Amino acid sequence: MKELCVCGSNKLYKRCCGRFLDNGELAKTPEQLMRSRYSAYALGNHGDYLLRTWFPATAGTLTAAALSERGQQWTRLEILARAQQGDKGWVEFNAWYRAADGSEQV
């Protein structure tokens, strides 16, 4: 069965974030990195990927095991803006999740 990627790109998972999460490809743009990290959280069990793509100076005591846990249900990613200049870039986004009590959060 061919599944769409959970990042909301309307692309097949294996051609979208699956390239990074399952096949070890490196994201080439800030948007690819943002979408793949959102997908890692949404799918769970991708703590190694999240840790590898975390800025080392802010990782602190994070572990792949802790990052692999699904604490909430991620429901939607919306990319508002993106920019890249050389090896630096940014992505402005909203990410929605359902909290344990069932409420929707941004």
N, C-alpha and C positions, 0 to 999 in steps of 0.2 A: 504494500500500500504506500502510495506517495503522499507524504504529509507536508503541509505548508509549515514554514518556520514560525516558531512562537514569537519571534521579534516583530512580526507584523509587516514584513517586507513584501508579502505575497509571492515569495519565491519558495521553491522546494527547500526543505531543511538541509538536505545533503549538498545543495548548491549555494546555500546561504551560510548560516552559522555552523552547520555540521562540518564544513571544511576546517573550521578553527577548533571546534570542540572535540571532534572525533578523529580528524585526520592530521592535526598538528600544523596546519598552515598558519602563517602569521598574518594578522590583519594589516592591510596596507593603508587604511584610512581611519581617522578618528570615528567615523560613523560605523564602520565595520567592527571596530573594537567595542564601541558602546553596545551595538546590537548583540554581539557575541557574548558580552558580559551579562547583559540582561537575560539572554537565553540560558546562560549557565545558571543563573539564579532561578529562573522560571522552571527549568527542567530538574534542577538539583543534581547531586552526584557529579559535579564538575569543579570541585574545590581546587584541584591541582591547577586547572586552567585559570581560575580566578586568582590564585596566589601568584602564578607566573606572570599575570598581566597587572598585578598590583604594583603601584609605585613603591619601591623598596623602602624608602625613608619613612613611609607611613604604615607599613605592614605590621610593625610591632610584633605582637605575639600571636597573630592570626595563624591558623593552621588550615590545611586543606580539608581535614575532617570536619572542622567547624563550618567552613564555607560550603561544604557539600550538603549540609542539613537544610531542609526546607522549612523555614520558620513561618512563612506566610505564602499565600497563593498569589503569584504575580499574574495579572490579568491583561495588561495592555502597556505597550510602549508607544509613545508619540515623539517623533523627532521634530523639534521646532525650528532649529537652525544648526548649521554646521559650517566650519571653516578650517582651512589648513594652509599653512605657509611653511614650506620646508619640512622639517621634522617635528614641527609643533602644530597642534590643532586643538579644537574644542568642539563640543557638541552640547547644545541646549536641548533638554528633553523633559518630558513628564513620564513617570512610570507609575502605574496603578497597581495596587495589590488589595487583596481581601484579607482583612484582619481576622483573628481567631473568633471574634464576636460577630463576624459576617458583614461588618461595615466596609465600605470601599474607601480607600485612602490614596492620596497622591503624595 
